[in-house]
């Protein structure tokens, strides 16, 4: 889970420590279970499940945990997870989009609304913040997997719009509707992927001075600690 406006990206930039492994594994397991429940349990013909498993492996999740998460899709027939999106404005009036995976939308909505209120922000209706963003497909690969020159050629041939390399990561960008088509082409040459996600990218960012960043960081951390929250995006740009 990483990205431009994505909180994981902000955490990395701010030098924050990762969440506890158990918290990361819990969210990855939930995505695997839902992907297996919504599609086939064979990852070779279920691209969402395949991507979820690849992300879990990238996070060093044990094989047993992955298999249990897939099995749970058959066992757990009583609870149905829903993909939900929440939008609003947090401290410093930054636009925020939250993607949640929940089996109780009333609980989740109430928890997220409380977090916004305590931070002095406002949870809005769908569309209230998302007009500040565009959605694109983003595929991330560790730099050690393939050279910058080779990944650029592969990405172009696969139909991607852009390929960037930063630090230890190659990032391939494409239309959100083409993400699994592009990914399938890349898989002919690459086995390991960090993540495959449709992300919300801000059209314009709000600069947050270092001296005013603490409340916003606390707000994002509180959201991230909610078990139902899978991804967080914002148009905040933290000054170093």
Buried (B, 14 or more C-beta within 10 A) or exposed (E): BBBBBBBBBBBEEBEBEEBEEEEBBBBBBBBBBBBBBEBEBEBEEBBBBBBBBBBBBBBEBEEEBBEBBBEBBEEEEEEEBEEBBBBBBBBBEBBBBBBBBBBEEEEBBEBBBEBBEEBEBBBBEEEBBBEBBEBBBBBBBBBEBBEEEEBBEBBEEBEBBEBBBEEEBBBBBBBEEBBBBBBEBBBEBBEEBBBBBBBBBBEEBBEBEEEEBEBBBEBBBBBBEBBBBBBBBBBBBBEE
